[in-house]
Amino acid sequence: MTDIFKLLRGTPEDSDYKKKGVIVQGITGAYGSVHARNMISYGTNIIAGVTPGKGGQKFEGKVPIYNTVKEAVDASGAKISIIFVPAKFFLGAAKEALEAGIKLLVAIPEHVPVRDTMEVLDLANKKGAIIIGPNTPGIMIPELIKIGIMPPMPFKAGNIAVLSKSGTLLYEIADALTNAGFGQSITIGIGGDPINGTRMIDAFDMVKDIPDLEGLVIVGEIGGDSEEILAQHIIDIGFKKPTVAYIAGRAAPKEKRMGHAGAIVMGTYGSAESKVSMFNKANIPVAKRPSQVPVLLAGKMQQSD
Amino acid sequence: MRLLEFQAKELFREYGINLLPSKASTTIEEGRKHAKELGYPFVIKIQVPVGGRGKAGGIQKCQNDDEFELKYPQVLGLTIKGEKARAILLEKMADIKKELYLSLFLNRSKRCYTIIASPEGGVEIESVKNQIIKEVGLGNVSEQVAREVAKEMKLEGKAADDFVNILQKLAKLTIEKEAELAEINPLAIMQDGSLMALDGKFVTDDNGNFRHDELQKYQEKTEIEERAEKSGFSLVELDGNIAVVGNGAGLVMSTLDMLSDNGGKPACFLDVGGGATTESVYEALTLISKMNRVKGILVNLYGGIVKTTVVAEAFLKAYDDKLINLPVFARLKGTESEKAKEMLKGSRTKIYDSVEEAINASVMGIKK
């Protein structure tokens, strides 16, 4: 398993320890520019931007802009990129990044065709790269690095890992955790699409061995079976850290897409009942509402003391 | 988008998948003409975008004019799982020897296309026995792979040849139209050993729509849905009386769940998307004002960087313009919420500190 912390934080001997460079693809766009600014003010080392045709210019007078990802990588040595281009240009932008040697690609766009995602994953596999998303809020180590669109306020550094399909629910639940005194070691947005570059189980494998991990929160929603597969995996490997889940969409009608492309129940496949019953089997309590998550987590921690 | 059976069959026909003669109509006059052209006996099949049609009486055999006059209006008038008939398909009756199952679908956990086939079809996929499952990457099915599946199905001679042919054509269709699911159930073996697709289910990836002008004619949208899409909203209409609005699909789903837990009945799921602005909230209220069943609006906005005063402005403008005269129960997380509360004093919008309080108030307020 790739060490995600090595990519995001590095090791003390690295010259860029705790300030890993990140490239922003689509840095001059309406959306990309706002979030590039927000990431910079959070402390993320935005080292270069890419906008075809705007090479040579500077973003905010500081961050150099290049025409291609390759030029940006050659100049900066960055291994991480975040993409803000419109969905129909995602395939080209992602392939370009992977070909240029990017090892962690955060794919923000919503509405990327599944076929394009699959093609990108195929290439990422060959290149040994990680894709987060598409349709993800991003990934962050609170108070160290934010590669995504999440607002900073709900998050606080700590020892709880949070994996979430949804963006706003991630903020909501991180907020509740923070208020209850549970900071977060890392939060990973899986994304709301049917096909995810990093699945629940992949994200879990990235965080399960964090040495000072004190707990895990899984924020799922209807559609697919990634929660069920993760629950089974947790049973299989005998993961014992306090774990709590939340599943959105219990009241959603069947065969209707609830906003996210992936949030759809087909027959019994993808239903909330199926996910909740698998979590129960894995002895993972499932919160009824977001505000209940820290309460259940505290309960789990007491049990394991 | 999920195509109706007759639409899926149009695509099947275009790709050369064997079908029985059939014709789709929306009125009995048109249906009578088709009945004459096809000749009895045939099957009357309701066209709705949900399964379970047979059980609900939406598929009826028809032997003569008398039966036709009785059954056509019956089937056309059915509502199945809340879905009214979009059309009626008349399909020639067939002499079937055996029913098989065949589908290609997007396997989310394996992240590839997967074939499911079974020698025992004609029932819902959950109850299909002896499933043969084969992963096929990005969807290409070679003749060799198709032959292997046919062999595992224990098909021989003409049936095996037809199966290979249909499977390869179905795969081509799946790839070219960017389908998430292409299902033939039942795939029938006829008395002469040939294979026919008796039903068709076809679900495409909406996000690929921009590459498929040819599929636009199958798009079925209400005016409200169309406006929602134009604004970048996600909207699902439901049959309750409390409209649920929020930002982010997960958050709105979660609000729907909590409302239902508390005995409330959601009238819609409306996700205005990432950020909330005065304009987007005003447009959301405009859409809701067109839904007659709505008695109140529950708003749950988690605005990290959103100013709640901006949202409050939308409510005030909507009352001023007489767009809505409904109570609004809002939980607005974001900045300047004290100022927003002050702005809304005396209006029919109440702001609550927690979503739980907003939900309780909406359920209590709407009951009366």
Interface residues (C-beta under 8 A of the other chain):
Chain A: N38 A87 K88 H111 V112 P113 V114 R115 M118 E119 L121 D122 I149 M150 P151 P152 M153 P154 S164 K165 S166 G167 T168 L169 L170 Y171 E172 D175 G192 P194 I195 R199 V219 E221 I222 G223 G224 D225 S226 I229 Y246 A248 G249 R250 A251 A252 P253 E255 K256 R257 M258 G259 H260 A261 G262 A263 M266 G267 T268 K288 R289 P290 S291
Chain B: R2 P49 V50 G51 L106 R108 S109 R111 C112 E124 I125 E126 L138 I175 E178 E180 L181 D205 D206 N207 G208 F210 R211 S234 V236 L238 G246 N247 G248 A249 G250 L251 V252 M253 S254 L256 D257 M258 L259 S260 D261 P266 F269 D271 G274 Y302 G304 I305 K333 S354 V355 E356
